[in-house]
Amino acid sequence: MAPATAARLTQLRRILGDLDSVVVAFSGGADSAFLAWMANDTLGSDRATAVTAVSPSLAGEELDDCRALAAEWGLSWLTVETDEMANAAYRINDTDRCYWCKDALMAELVPVAARFDATVVLGVNLDDLDDHRPGQRAASERGAAFPLVDAGFDKSAIRNASYELGLRTWDKPAAACLASRLPYGTEVRLATLTAVERAERSLHRIGFASLRVRHYGTTARIEVPIADIDRLIACRRRVVEAVKAAGYRYVTVDLEGLRSGNLNDGAAPKHP
């Protein structure tokens, strides 16, 4: 193991040890999975609880993987239901949508943490600090901690450490919430989230692990890594059929490729 990785892992274990008991917001992505595994390995299942928030913005495939990971790793795992869709401030989908989403999450996690006399921890990493992430503010306001930031982990370091530890999530593609596929100003509706989920699930089954289906009314804009664009075009007929079956009329491909968080370009944060 590289000395830098070993040093970060030692620091993370120290931070988790100082917290003593944690509730990990566990979405199943590479970051939260790494944090959940480290918390469980460091503190044990009696002092580390992974909690997955279930709502229409969480793809069913991600919930299934959270369940599988919890079983594989012996995590103390539970689910809570969040109801961000009931909040008009969330549904209008302005540049602070993520604030209200994380606020709803923390409203459920804080009571769980109180029950275990624990601190809520999130898998935020150093790279996240450079993007428009109002959800981090909501989490901080409710007392959450960001151990990966404090231990000096960026996305690359998380993937490297996960690989060294033998975690299968080390190369898992990023999978942000389904609402992130909607341009700001497009109302978040259950039917829209369902269409996006159906389209992405179908494309996953065709063989595209890393992708986004951006929602523009009756038009779907597909993003895959640039290296996969030729393969996507070669599967054109199957791709079109799958996406139209999800409810879209037009199917387009973004020739700039997959860019996680690209709808944040130019986003000006607002404060509630």
Secondary structure, DSSP 4 states (H G I P E B T S, - for coil): --HHHHHHHHHHHHHHHHH-SEEEE--SSHHHHHHHHHHHHHH-TTTEEEEEEESTTS-HHHHHHHHHHHHHHT-EEEEEE--GGG-HHHHTT-TTHHHHHHHHHHHHHHHHHHHTT-EEE----GGGGGS--HHHHHHHHTT-B-HHHHTT--HHHHHHHHHHTT-GGGGPPP---GGGGSPTTS---HHHHHHHHHHHHHHHHHT--S-EEEEETTEEEEE--GGGHHHHHHTHHHHHHHHHHTT-SEEEE-TT---TTGGGTTPPP---
